[in-house]
Amino acid sequence: MVNQESTTIIAVQICYYQHPNRIQSVTKSITISIYKDVSSIIVISNQSSTRMAGLRLAVSCILASLCFSSLCAADDVKVFVKGVTSIAKTDDNFVCATLDWWPSEKCDYNQCPWGKAGLLNLDLNNKILANAIKAFDPLRIRLGGSLQDQVVYQVGDSIKKFPHFKKQDNSLFGFSKGSLPMDRWDQLNDLFKQTNAKITFGLNALIGKRKSDNSTLWVGEWNSKNARDFMKYTASKGYKIDSYELGNELCASGVAARLEAGQYAKDIIQLKEIVKELYPDRETQPRVLGPAGFYDTEWFKTFLEVSGPHAVDGVTHHIYNLGVDKTLINKIQDPYFLDEIAETFKDLENVVKEFGPWAGPWVGESGGAYNSGGKDVSHTFVNGFWYLDQLGMTATFNHKVYCRQALIGGNYGLLNTTSFIPNPDYYGALLWHRLMGKTVLATSHFGSPYLRTYTHCSKQKPGITMLIINMSNSTSMDVSVTNDENKYPHNYRMTVNGSNQREEYHLTPKDGNIQSDVVLLNGTPLQLTSSQDIPSLSPKIVDSSSPITVAPDSIVYVTIRDFKAPASISSRNGEYAKASQEKPEEPRSARQGRIPPLKTPSFKDGSQNKRPGNWFRRQFSGQTNQDYDSNRTEQAVAVAAAASAITSLNASSIPEQKKISMGPETSMTQPDRKREGLTGLISESGRISKQFSGKGSKSQDREVPETATKEKTPSEVAAAASRVKRTLTPTDKPAPSMKKTPTSIESAESMTDERPIKPEITVPKPETSKPAIPHTRPAIEDGTDADAWERAELSKIQKRYEQVNATILSWENKKKKKAKKRHQKTESELERIRSRALKQFHDDIVDIDQIAGGAKAKAAERQRNEEFKAKEKANTIRKTGKLPRTCFCF
């Protein structure tokens, strides 16, 4: 009997390694008993303690030895964080949750998990709900879901009937159409105002459309009348809407209905125009989002191309990559399965960058497991392995927002559907929102794949915050963090500035049960306060010289204040990348004709010690952009100089005209001579037009002749001269010759060899034998001399302007030739880049196939060997009738 008892206990330990999922909980209970009381470890047998007293101590020591040598072993892992540069940016309010339209009758898999959590029946006066939203300050909330495209709004006169949601088999998702009363909308906005929530509202995109012959394709123009009436009512009431989204899961193959990409793009353009009309103030104008469905490369590309620049401000897609089956809990703990979705995030990031850089990718809805989530999994601690890993992964791929389905409702709600008590994922999301800033840092390690690490610059405080997820159910991790900077490691190593402590937030499940609804923070259960407030989330202060101990099946946030990350400092001081994130750079086609704002010179980086010419160049070039060739920046000043030179030709004829009427004695007065000198200076400035840098504006090359034909008054000529003077550097003085000086803006090679045509001022010589004609005398009556003079003068003017036009034409042809060469060069470079990228992709696929193939072959071989041995043992058992025994020596 003693041998049987010992064999039973050891068999449990052996079975653990063969079937970790099957007896995982049994093994864990044994391990916990070892920590608490070694004498109570033998709990498997029903035999009395008196019969086992002799074996108790020996077997306990064996199990303890097995535990501490394998199950309780800790791995040392070094995590590398690149603190010098960021790899991505998120929105300030990255964490988002959804509220759905589902009525109580929504049921899946013999369960109805929505209860009264839908937008039309949710208890908006529940104090826990308000406190849970308010704790984020603010929480981004998306209002929408599957029934979104069946909701009409009880406002205006475009809709005559306002139905209620009812079960209806032949309708989308098994429900009839429903409606949103405006008094309910008022109540919802009272809650949003009270809790300072940021709202995204999903509009019905199918109004006005009809089903085609295809069973799921809907065609026709979007009838925006009801939506416009609703938006107008919302704006008139002063309700703050962060963004409007059009339709739900209508893109690509759709779910219950689908739209073509081109038609949806037209609908989005129409929505954008309505938003501009109803919200004319750009500071408070809601953003427009779409297409709110599952990602398909070609569909998304077409949508962005047809909709064009700035029609959509966020490209939203949905993620339900876990499915709903019996293996759900295993998928959540499988790092290789979790990695599979990364390709989707990367592909969308690239598509948006190429076809819609003015927008940013969003996860507009994600519940992991579809159809209301997994009954015994989605609301428990273990779901945090998937959820927080998704937050970290999508942020790494430059996604701006991640909306969790749902805030409340279904099995995947952050709040319990009936009690409103927060589930474990709520606290994981809240800690992310409070600790993780929007600047993402590259993070890597060479430890177990079950250890996931993500790092951001800390929110509102110095240093970094790291999210560590240990999905291993047996191995503890001792994590040390290294600032991985290759250029100047001695400058950016982690240092201690008067403090040797870090802040740690350890999340673990109650009683070690990963399917528990209760989460512990640093060993203390997180529970609502007596006033139903969210509990304070206080960190554990730890000596920073020690490694971060991450227990099995746990999630840890760590804030390291003394971690020197220049990327974090740059992000906080002046928001270095704010403009590129909120208003990403437009494609060249969208930028043409726009004058960029001039930058104020910065003296922080030693720019005050640079040559005056560099400072001057920056004033005209604005922000430096690689898309523009250096010659491109000459355009504005070159055109201005040409216009000024042509203006001077018109001005030069003024003294001659005065001479005819006033006589030779008054024709060349002192002011006129000054004007002539000034005109020469303006004309001369054309020689150095290439020395000035500036960006193109709406005054393109083709506009030069139009400018040349415009007559200028003497005051306008003086103003033009003044403008030319102001283009000089503060230390330089204008000179008629404009010769190169030590402070010249560019080298002598940049000066043109051709001198512009300088107009000659011809003054007719007066008749010496006749007295000067007073200015009051009438013109010559016979007209012969006047006609001759007019013909000669017109001939001179014609020749002069022929030369001017020839100069302009030459300049135009030269610039166009350069632009064409530049375009061809860029196209060639892009083609080479694409070719290299494609080759690299194919090489990677080959390498992956080889590695995977080898691993599969080895696994298959091991499987065959083990099956062969098992069959041999089975044959032996059949022959002898005895099971094999395991023996231990003491």
NULODO-115391 format. One record per residue (C-alpha): residue in three letters; x, y, z. Coordinates in steps of 0.25 Angstrom, whole numbers, plus 2048, in hexadecimal, padded with zeros to 3 digits. Each point is the difference from the previous one (the first is absolute). Example, Ala and Ser with C-alpha at 12.3 -4.5 7.8 and 13.67 -1.06 7.14 Angstrom:
<pts>
ala8317EE81F
ser80680E7FE
</pts>
This chain:
<pts>
met800800800
val80B809803
asn8067FE7F2
gln7F38037FA
glu7FE80D807
ser80E8057FC
thr7FE7FB7F2
thr7F38087FF
ile80680D804
ile80C7FF7F7
ala7F77FD7F5
val7FA80D801
gln80D8077FF
ile8047F87F4
cys7F28027F9
tyr80280F802
tyr80B8007F5
gln7F97F77F7
his7F2808801
pro80280E806
asn7F28047FC
arg7F97F4806
ile80580080E
gln80580E801
ser7F780480C
val8047F3808
thr80F8037FF
lys7FE80E804
ser7F87FD80C
ile80B7F6804
thr80A80B7FE
ile7F880A809
ser7FF7F680B
ile80F7FE800
tyr80280F802
lys7F680180B
asp8017F3808
val8097F47FB
ser7FA7F780A
ser7F28017F9
ile8057FD7F2
ile7FB7F27FF
val7F28037FE
ile7FD7F67F4
ser7FE7F3807
asn7F47FD808
gln8087F880A
ser80180480E
ser80C808805
thr8047F5809
arg8037F67F5
met80880B7F9
ala80880680B
gly80D7F87FC
leu7FF8057F2
arg7FC80F802
leu80D807802
ala8087F87F5
val7F58027F5
ser7FF80F804
cys80F8027FE
ile7FF7FA7F3
leu7F58087FB
ala80680D806
ser80D7FC7F8
leu7F97FE7F3
cys7F880D802
phe80C809803
ser8087FA7F5
ser7F68017F5
leu7F3806803
cys80580B809
ala80D8037F9
ala80280F7FC
asp8068047F2
asp80A80C7FF
val7FB8097F5
lys80780C7FB
val7F680A7F9
phe80680A7F6
val7F980E7FE
lys80480A7F6
gly7FE80D807
val8068097F6
thr7F67FF7F5
ser7F17FD7FF
ile7FA7F67F7
ala7F2804800
lys7F680A806
thr7F27FD806
asp7F480A803
asp80080680E
asn7F47F8802
phe8047F37FA
val7F77F7809
cys7F28007FB
ala7F37F8804
thr7F37FE7F8
leu7F1800804
asp7F87F87F7
trp7F18007FB
trp7FD7F1803
pro7F37FE807
ser7FD7F680B
glu7FC7F67F6
lys80E7FF7FA
cys8047F1803
asp80B7F77FC
tyr8047F2803
asn7F47FE809
gln80380C808
cys7FB80F800
pro80C807806
trp7FC80F7FC
gly7F480280A
lys7FD80F802
ala80E8047FB
gly7FB8067F2
leu80080F7FD
leu7F1800801
asn7FE7F980D
leu80D802808
asp7FE80680E
leu80780E7FE
asn7FE80380F
asn8097F5805
lys80A806809
ile80B7F57FD
leu7FE8037F1
ala80380E801
asn80B7FE809
ala8077F67F7
ile7FF80A7F4
lys80480C809
ala80D7F8805
phe8068017F2
asp7FE80F7FF
pro7FE7FF7F4
leu7FB7F37FB
arg7FE7FF7F1
ile7F37F97FD
arg7FB7FB7F3
leu7F17FF7FE
gly7FC7F67F5
gly8007F17FC
ser7F97F67F8
leu7F3806800
gln80580E7FD
asp7FC8007F2
gln7F17FD804
val7FF80C80A
val7F880C7FB
tyr80080D809
gln7F3806805
val80280E7FB
gly7FD8087F3
asp7F57FC7F6
ser8087F67F7
ile7FC7F4807
lys7F17FE802
lys8007F3809
phe8097FE80C
pro8007F1803
his8057F880C
phe80A7F47FF
lys7F97F37FF
lys8047F27FD
gln7FF7FE7F1
asp8067F57F9
asn8018067F2
ser80680D804
leu80F803802
phe8067F980D
gly7F27FA803
phe7FA80D804
ser7F680B7FA
lys80480E7FF
gly80080980D
ser80180F803
leu80780980A
pro7F680A807
met80680E802
asp7FD80080F
arg8087F3801
trp80B8077F8
asp7FF80C80A
gln8027F680C
leu80C7F97FA
asn80680E7FE
asp7FE80380E
leu8087F4804
phe80B8047F7
lys80180E805
gln8007FB80E
thr80B7F77FE
asn8088087F5
ala7FF7F57F6
lys8058017F2
ile7F67FB7F6
thr8007FA7F3
phe7F27FE7FA
gly7FE7F57F5
leu7F68057F5
asn7F67F77F8
ala8077FF7F2
leu7F57F77FA
ile7F480B7FF
gly7FC8027F2
lys8077F37FB
arg7FA7F37FB
lys8057F27FE
ser8057FC7F3
asp7FE7F37F9
asn80C7FB809
ser7FB7FC80D
thr809809809
leu80480B7F6
trp7F880D802
val80080B7F6
gly7FC80E7FE
glu80380E805
trp80080280F
asn7F4809805
ser80680980A
lys7F4808804
asn7FD7F880D
ala80E800804
arg80180F7FD
asp7F4803808
phe8067F880C
met80E8077FF
lys7F980E7FF
tyr7F87FD80C
thr80D7FB807
ala80780C7FD
ser7F580A804
lys8007FA80D
gly80F802802
tyr8027F1802
lys80F7FD7FE
ile8037F57F5
asp80F7FD7FE
ser7FD7F87F3
tyr7F57FA7F7
glu8027F27FA
leu7F87FC7F4
gly7FA7F1800
asn8047F4807
glu8077F47F9
leu7FC8037F2
cys80E8007F9
ala8067F47F8
ser7F77F4801
gly7F880680C
val7F97F880A
ala7F18017FE
ala80180B7F5
arg80B8067F8
leu80380D7F7
glu80A8027F5
ala80C808804
gly7FD80B7F5
gln7F2802805
tyr80480080E
ala80B80B7FD
lys7F58097FA
asp7F87FE80C
ile80B804809
ile80380D7F8
gln7F1803802
leu8017FE80F
lys80D809800
glu7F880B7F9
ile7F580080A
val80A80080C
lys80780C7FA
glu7F28077FE
leu7FB7FD80E
tyr80D802807
pro80780C7F9
asp80A80280C
arg80C7F77FC
glu80480080F
thr7F47F9804
gln7FC7F97F3
pro7FE7F1802
arg8097F67F9
val7FA7F67F5
leu8037F2802
gly7FF7F37F7
pro7FE7F67FB
ala7FE7F880D
gly8017F27FB
phe80A7F57FE
tyr80D8037F8
asp8017FD7F2
thr80C8067F9
glu7FA8037F2
trp7F3805806
phe807809809
lys80A8057F5
thr7F48037F7
phe7F880780B
leu80C80A804
glu8038037F1
val7F28037FC
ser7FC80880D
gly80D8087FE
pro80880980A
his7FA80380E
ala7F27FA7FD
val8027F680B
asp80980480C
gly8017F2806
val8007F27F9
thr7F87F7809
his8017F07FF
his7FA7F5809
ile8077F4807
tyr7FA7F3804
asn80C7F77FF
leu7FD7F680B
gly7F37FA7FB
val7F77F880A
asp8037F2802
lys8057F780B
thr80E8037FD
leu7FE80F803
ile80880080E
asn80B7F97F9
lys80180A7F5
ile80180C80A
gln80C7F9806
asp8077FC7F3
pro80A80B7FC
tyr8027FB7F2
phe7F18017FD
leu7FF80E806
asp80B8047F6
glu7F87FC7F4
ile7F880C800
ala80C809800
glu8017FF7F1
thr7F28077FF
phe80480C808
lys80D8017F8
asp7F98007F3
leu7F680A804
glu80A809805
asn8087FF7F3
val7F38037F8
val7FC80C808
lys80E8057FF
glu8007FF7F1
phe7F28037FC
gly7FB80980B
pro80B806808
trp7F780B805
ala7F87F5808
gly8047F680B
pro7FC7F2802
trp7F77FC80B
val7FA7F3806
gly7F2805800
glu7FB7F3807
ser8067F4806
gly7FA7F5809
gly80A7F57FD
ala7F57F5800
tyr7F48047F7
asn7F17FE803
ser80180680E
gly80D7FA804
gly8047F3807
lys7F67FD80C
asp80B7FB80A
val80C8077FA
ser7FE80E7FA
his7FC80780E
thr80B7F9808
phe80F803803
val8057F77F5
asn7FA8097F5
gly80A80B804
phe80B7F87FA
trp7F98027F2
tyr7FA80E803
leu80D807806
asp8087F97F5
gln7F78067F6
leu80280E806
gly80F7FF7FF
met8017FA7F3
thr7F68097F9
ala80780C806
thr80D7FB7FA
phe7FA8007F3
asn7FD80F801
his7F17FE803
lys7FA80C806
val7F47FA808
tyr7FB7F2804
cys7F17FF804
arg7FD7F4808
gln7F37F97FE
ala7F980380A
leu80080980B
ile7F47F8806
gly7F87F57F9
gly8037F27FB
asn80A7F7806
tyr80C8097FC
gly7FB80D807
leu80A808809
leu7F580180A
asn7F77F4805
thr7F38017F8
thr7F67FF80C
ser80980580C
phe80880A7F9
ile80C7FC808
pro80D8017F8
asn8067F47FA
pro80F7FD800
asp8028067F2
tyr7FA80E805
tyr80C80280A
gly80A7FB7F5
ala7FA80B7F7
leu80080B80B
leu80E7FD803
trp8048017F2
his7F980E7FE
arg80680680D
leu80E7FB7FE
met8037FE7F1
gly80380C7F8
lys7FE8017F1
thr80F7FF7FC
val8037F17FD
leu80F7FB802
ala8067F47F9
thr8007F480A
ser8067F37FF
his8067F4808
phe8067F27FD
gly7F87F980B
ser7F47F77FF
pro7F58037F6
tyr7F67FF80B
leu80680D805
arg7FA80C7F9
thr80680E802
tyr7FC80E7FB
thr80580E804
his7FB80E7FF
cys80580D805
ser7F980280E
lys7F38097FF
gln80280E806
lys80C7FC808
pro80F7FD7FC
gly8067F27FD
ile7F97F47FA
thr7F57F7803
met8017F17FC
leu7F57F67FE
ile8047F2803
ile7F77F47FE
asn8057F2805
met7F77F57FA
ser8087F5805
asn7F87F880B
ser80D7FB806
thr80C8097FE
ser80380D807
met80880A7F9
asp80B809806
val80080C7F6
ser80B80A7FF
val7FE80C7F7
thr80C8067F8
asn80080D7F8
asp8047FA7F2
glu80680C7FA
asn80C7FD7F7
lys80680E7FC
tyr80380580E
pro7FD7F680B
his80780780A
asn7F780C7FF
tyr7F37F9800
arg8027F580A
met7F57FF80B
thr80580980B
val7FB80380E
asn7FD80F803
gly7FE80080F
ser7F77F4800
asn8027F17FF
gln7F27FC7FF
arg7F67FC7F5
glu7F17FE800
glu7FA7F37FE
tyr7F17FB7FE
his7FF7F1800
leu7F27FA7FB
thr7FE7F2804
pro7F37F7801
lys7F97FD80D
asp8047F3805
gly8097FE7F4
asn7F47FC7F8
ile8028077F2
gln7F17FF7FE
ser7FC80880C
asp7F880D7FF
val80880680B
val80E8067FE
leu80B80480A
leu80980C800
asn80D7FD807
gly7F97F5807
thr7F3808804
pro7F37FE7FA
leu7FA80B7F8
gln7F3803805
leu7F680C800
thr80180A80B
ser7F480180A
ser7FB80C7F7
gln8017F77F4
asp80C8087FB
ile80B7F97F8
pro80B7FD80A
ser80E807800
leu80A7F97F8
ser80D802808
pro80D7FA7FC
lys80A7F8807
ile80D807802
val80C7F77FD
asp80F802800
ser8048037F2
ser80D7F8801
ser7F97F3801
pro7F97F97F4
ile7F18017FE
thr7FA7F3805
val7F57FC7F7
ala7F87F4806
pro7FA7F57F7
asp7F28047FA
ser80280F804
ile80080D7F9
val80980C805
tyr80180E7FD
val80D806804
thr80380F800
ile80F804800
arg80280F803
asp80F8007FE
phe8007FA7F3
lys80780A7F6
ala7F87FF7F4
pro80280C7F6
ala7F47FC7F8
ser7F780380D
ile80780D803
ser7FE8047F1
ser7F17FC800
arg7FD80880D
asn80880D7FD
gly7F98067F4
glu7FA7F37FB
tyr80A7FE7F6
ala7F77F77F7
lys7F3806803
ala7FE8067F3
ser8047F37F8
gln7F67F8809
glu7F4809800
lys8028067F2
pro8087F67F9
glu8088057F4
glu7F88007F3
pro8037FA7F3
arg8078097F6
ser7F38027F8
ala7F980580C
arg80B809804
gln8028077F3
gly7FB80F800
arg80180180F
ile80980A807
pro8067FA80D
pro80180880C
leu80E806803
lys8077FA80B
thr80680880C
pro80F7FE801
ser8037F780C
phe80D803808
lys7FF7F4809
asp8097F77F7
gly80B80A7FE
ser7FA8067F3
gln80380E805
asn80F7FC7FD
lys7FD7FD7F1
arg8028097F4
pro7F680B7FE
gly7FE7FA7F2
asn7FA7F3806
trp7F7808809
phe7FB8087F4
arg7FE7F47F8
arg7F77F980B
gln7F780C800
phe7FD7FE7F1
ser8007F1800
gly7F77FE80C
gln8017F2805
thr80A7F77F8
asn7FA7F57F8
gln8067F57F9
asp7F58007F5
tyr80580D7FB
asp80D8027F8
ser80980C804
asn7FD8067F3
arg7F17FF803
thr80180A80B
glu80580B7F7
gln7F38017F9
ala7F980B809
val80B80A800
ala8037FD7F1
val7F28037FC
ala80080D809
ala80D8057FA
ala7FB7FE7F2
ala7F3807803
ser80880C806
ala8098017F4
ile7F48007F7
thr7FA80B809
ser80C8087FE
leu7FF8017F1
asn7F2806802
ala80580A80A
ser80C8047F7
ser7F78067F6
ile7FA80A809
pro80B80A7FF
glu7FF8007F1
gln7F1803800
lys80380B80A
lys80A8067F7
ile7F78017F4
ser7F6809808
met80A807809
gly80C8037F8
pro80E7FB800
glu80480980C
thr7F67F980A
ser8017F17FA
met80C7FB808
thr7FD80680E
gln8087FA80C
pro7F47F7805
asp7FF7FA7F2
arg80F7FD800
lys7FF7F980D
arg7F47F87FB
glu8097FC7F4
gly80B7FB809
leu7F67F9808
thr7FA7FA7F4
gly80D7FB7FC
leu8037FA80E
ile7F27F87FF
ser8047FB7F2
glu80E7FD804
ser7FA7F780C
gly7FC7F67F5
arg80F7FC7FF
ile7FF7FA80E
ser7F27FA800
lys8067F2802
gln80880480C
phe7F2801808
ser7F97F4804
gly7F17FF802
lys7F47F67FE
gly7F78017F5
ser7F3807802
lys7F38027F7
ser8098097F7
gln8047F57F7
asp8098017F3
arg7F48027F7
glu7FC80D808
val80D8087FD
pro7FB8057F2
glu7F3805807
thr80880780A
ala8088067F5
thr7F58077F9
lys7FB80780C
glu80380F801
lys80680580D
thr7FF80E806
pro80C807805
ser7FC7FD80E
glu7FF7F27FD
val80D7FF7FA
ala80680680C
ala7F97F6809
ala8057F57F7
ala80E805802
ser7FE80080F
arg7FC7F27FF
val80C7FC7F9
lys80980780A
arg7F97F980B
thr8047F27FA
leu80F804803
thr8077FA80C
pro80080A80C
thr80F8027FF
asp8018027F1
lys7FD80D7F9
pro7FB8017F2
ala8098047F6
pro7FE8037F1
ser8097F57FC
met7FD7F680A
lys80E7FA800
lys8037F4809
thr80580480E
pro8047F780C
thr7F2800805
ser7FA7FC7F2
ile7F47F7802
glu8057F57F6
ser80D7FD7F9
ala8058067F3
glu7FB7F47F9
ser7F2803803
met80080D7F9
thr7FB8017F2
asp8098037F4
glu7F68077F8
arg7FD80E804
pro7F18047FE
ile7FC80A7F5
lys80180E806
pro7F780A7F9
glu80580C7FA
ile7FA80D802
thr8008087F3
val7FD80F802
pro7FE8087F3
lys80980C7FE
pro7F980D800
glu8018097F4
thr80B80B803
ser7FB80A7F6
lys7F2800806
pro7FC80580E
ala7FB7F580A
ile7F17FD7FF
pro7F980380C
his7F77F5806
thr7F48087FD
arg8028007F1
pro7F77F77F8
ala8067F47F8
ile8068027F2
glu7F48027F7
asp8057FA7F3
gly8037F3807
thr80C7FC7F8
asp80B80180B
ala7F77F980A
asp7FD7F47F7
ala80E7FE7FD
trp80480180F
glu7F47F6804
arg8057F67F5
ala80E800805
glu7FC7FF80F
leu7F67F57FD
ser80B7F97F9
lys80A80180B
ile7F57FB80A
gln7FD7F47F8
lys80F7FC7FF
arg80280380E
tyr7F47F7804
glu8047F57F6
gln80D7FF807
val7F980080E
asn7F77F47FB
ala80C7F97FA
thr80780180E
ile7F37FB807
leu7FE7F57F5
ser80F7FB802
trp7FE80080F
glu7F37F87FF
asn8067F67F7
lys80D7FE809
lys7F77FE80C
lys7F77F67F9
lys80C7F87FB
lys80680080E
ala7F27FC806
lys7FF7F57F6
lys80E7FA803
arg7FD80180F
his7F37F87FE
gln8067F57F8
lys80B7FF80A
thr7F67FF80B
glu7F87F57F8
ser80D7F87FE
glu80480180F
leu7F27FB804
glu8007F57F6
arg80D7FB806
ile7FB80180E
arg7F47F87FC
ser8087F67F9
arg80A7FE80C
ala7F480080A
leu7F97F57F7
lys80D7F8800
gln80280180F
phe7F27FB802
his8027F47F7
asp80D7FD807
asp7F980180E
ile7F57F77FB
val80A7F67FC
asp80780080D
ile7F47FF808
asp7FB7F47F7
gln80E7F9803
ile7FF80380F
ala7F27FC801
gly8027F47F7
gly80C7FB808
ala7F880280D
lys7F47F87FB
ala8097F57FB
lys8077FE80D
ala7F2801808
ala7FB7F57F7
glu80C7F7802
arg7FF80280F
gln7F17FD7FF
arg8037F37F8
asn80A7FC80A
glu7F780280C
glu7F57F97FA
phe8097F47FD
lys80580080E
ala7F1801805
lys7FC7F47F7
glu80B7F8805
lys7FD80280F
ala7F17FD7FD
asn8047F37F9
thr8097FD80D
ile7F4803809
arg7F77F77F8
lys80A7F5801
thr80380180E
gly7F3806806
lys80880A808
leu80280F800
pro80E806800
arg80580580D
thr80880C804
cys80A7FF80B
phe80780A808
cys80C7FF809
phe80280780D
</pts>
